[in-house]
């Protein structure tokens, strides 16, 4: 195998996703959009996807499991355990894709989302690491970016 294409040759920092967004909404509301299932289903997932929150125990040690369906009808499950929940500042959780029975199908990553006051708005920073490849990171960048667009649209309605 060519070392340039191997996962081992990729530096960990290349496989880290960081997205920063400023939302025109108070920090408490943005935090609630991430932690209240009735709000999450309104924006979670890429554009065109529908989401169901199957389990969401928002506390350190609490588990979650989400189901997303693509416009084409493809099912996706995401699950993990919350490691840290500090309202309204920070969420930290493990994150793994799984099959319908809950068996992980991809390597686990660590997802950290911070919420900061920013001139009457909220600065959200999403950090997800370490992906198995730069390609996996880039695919997640597309999905999260689309979700962030949907979150901004949702926040504008409340």
C-alpha positions as CSV (number, residue, x, y, z in Angstrom):
1,X,0.0,0.0,0.0
2,X,1.3,3.5,-0.8
3,X,2.1,5.2,2.4
4,X,0.5,8.4,1.1
5,X,-2.9,6.7,1.0
6,X,-2.7,4.9,4.3
7,X,-4.6,6.0,7.4
8,X,-1.4,5.7,9.4
9,X,0.3,8.3,7.2
10,X,-2.4,10.8,7.9
11,X,-1.7,13.0,10.9
12,X,-4.4,13.1,13.6
13,X,-4.9,16.8,13.1
14,X,-5.9,16.2,9.5
15,X,-8.7,14.0,10.7
16,X,-10.3,16.5,13.1
17,X,-13.4,18.4,12.1
18,X,-13.9,21.9,13.5
19,X,-16.9,24.0,12.5
20,X,-17.6,27.5,14.0
21,X,-20.9,29.3,13.5
22,X,-22.5,32.4,14.8
23,X,-26.2,32.1,15.5
24,X,-28.5,35.1,15.9
25,X,-30.1,33.6,19.0
26,X,-29.3,33.6,22.8
27,X,-27.0,31.0,24.0
28,X,-29.6,29.3,26.2
29,X,-31.9,28.8,23.2
30,X,-29.2,27.4,21.0
31,X,-28.2,25.0,23.9
32,X,-31.9,23.9,24.2
33,X,-32.0,23.3,20.5
34,X,-29.3,20.7,21.0
35,X,-30.7,19.1,24.2
36,X,-34.5,19.1,23.9
37,X,-35.7,16.3,21.6
38,X,-38.8,18.2,20.4
39,X,-36.4,21.0,19.1
40,X,-33.7,18.7,17.8
41,X,-36.0,16.8,15.4
42,X,-36.7,20.2,13.7
43,X,-33.1,20.6,12.4
44,X,-30.9,17.6,13.2
45,X,-29.5,15.9,10.1
46,X,-28.6,17.1,6.6
47,X,-31.1,19.0,4.5
48,X,-33.9,16.7,3.4
49,X,-33.3,14.2,6.1
50,X,-35.9,13.5,8.8
51,X,-34.8,12.6,12.3
52,X,-36.2,10.7,15.3
53,X,-34.7,10.9,18.7
54,X,-34.9,7.3,20.0
55,X,-33.1,7.9,23.2
56,X,-31.6,11.1,24.8
57,X,-30.5,11.0,28.4
58,X,-28.8,14.4,28.6
59,X,-26.4,13.8,31.6
60,X,-22.9,12.6,32.0
61,X,-23.1,8.9,31.5
62,X,-26.4,9.1,29.7
63,X,-26.8,7.4,26.4
64,X,-28.4,8.7,23.1
65,X,-29.5,7.1,19.9
66,X,-30.8,9.0,16.9
67,X,-32.3,7.7,13.6
68,X,-32.1,9.7,10.4
69,X,-33.7,8.9,7.1
70,X,-32.4,10.4,3.8
71,X,-34.8,11.7,1.2
72,X,-34.1,8.5,-0.8
73,X,-35.3,6.4,2.2
74,X,-31.8,5.3,3.5
75,X,-31.7,4.8,7.3
76,X,-28.8,6.0,9.4
77,X,-28.4,5.5,13.2
78,X,-26.1,7.5,15.4
79,X,-25.4,6.7,19.0
80,X,-23.1,7.4,21.9
81,X,-22.8,8.4,25.5
82,X,-22.7,11.9,27.0
83,X,-19.4,12.5,28.8
84,X,-20.1,16.0,29.9
85,X,-23.2,18.2,29.9
86,X,-22.7,21.8,31.2
87,X,-25.7,24.0,30.6
88,X,-25.6,26.2,28.6
89,X,-21.9,26.0,27.8
90,X,-20.8,22.6,26.6
91,X,-21.8,19.1,25.4
92,X,-19.2,16.3,25.0
93,X,-20.2,12.8,23.8
94,X,-18.9,9.7,22.1
95,X,-20.3,9.4,18.6
96,X,-20.7,6.3,16.5
97,X,-22.7,5.2,13.4
98,X,-24.5,2.0,14.1
99,X,-26.9,-0.5,12.4
100,X,-30.5,-0.9,13.2
101,X,-29.7,-3.3,16.1
102,X,-27.2,-0.8,17.7
103,X,-24.0,-2.5,16.6
104,X,-21.4,0.2,15.7
105,X,-20.5,0.2,12.0
106,X,-17.7,2.9,12.1
107,X,-15.0,3.9,14.5
108,X,-16.1,6.0,17.4
109,X,-15.3,9.7,17.5
110,X,-15.5,12.3,20.3
111,X,-17.9,15.2,19.7
112,X,-17.5,18.4,21.6
113,X,-19.9,21.3,21.1
114,X,-19.4,24.6,22.9
115,X,-21.7,27.6,23.1
116,X,-20.3,31.0,23.8
117,X,-21.9,34.5,24.2
118,X,-20.9,36.6,21.2
119,X,-22.2,40.2,21.0
120,X,-25.8,39.2,21.8
121,X,-25.5,36.1,19.6
122,X,-24.1,32.6,20.1
123,X,-20.8,31.3,18.8
124,X,-21.1,27.5,18.4
125,X,-17.9,25.5,18.0
126,X,-18.2,21.9,16.9
127,X,-15.1,19.7,17.2
128,X,-15.3,16.0,16.2
129,X,-12.2,13.8,16.3
130,X,-10.5,11.6,15.4
131,X,-11.9,10.3,12.1
132,X,-10.6,7.2,10.5
133,X,-9.7,9.2,7.3
134,X,-9.7,12.7,5.8
135,X,-12.5,11.5,3.5
136,X,-14.7,10.5,6.5
137,X,-14.0,14.0,8.1
138,X,-15.0,15.7,4.9
139,X,-18.2,13.7,4.5
140,X,-19.1,14.7,8.1
141,X,-18.2,18.3,7.4
142,X,-20.9,18.3,4.6
143,X,-23.5,16.7,6.9
144,X,-22.8,19.0,9.9
145,X,-22.7,22.1,7.7
146,X,-26.1,21.3,6.3
147,X,-27.4,20.6,9.8
148,X,-26.0,24.0,11.0
149,X,-27.9,25.7,8.1
150,X,-31.1,24.0,9.2
151,X,-30.4,25.0,12.9
152,X,-30.0,28.6,11.8
153,X,-33.3,28.4,9.9
154,X,-35.1,26.8,12.9
155,X,-33.7,29.4,15.4
156,X,-35.0,32.2,13.2
157,X,-38.6,30.8,13.7
158,X,-38.6,30.7,17.5
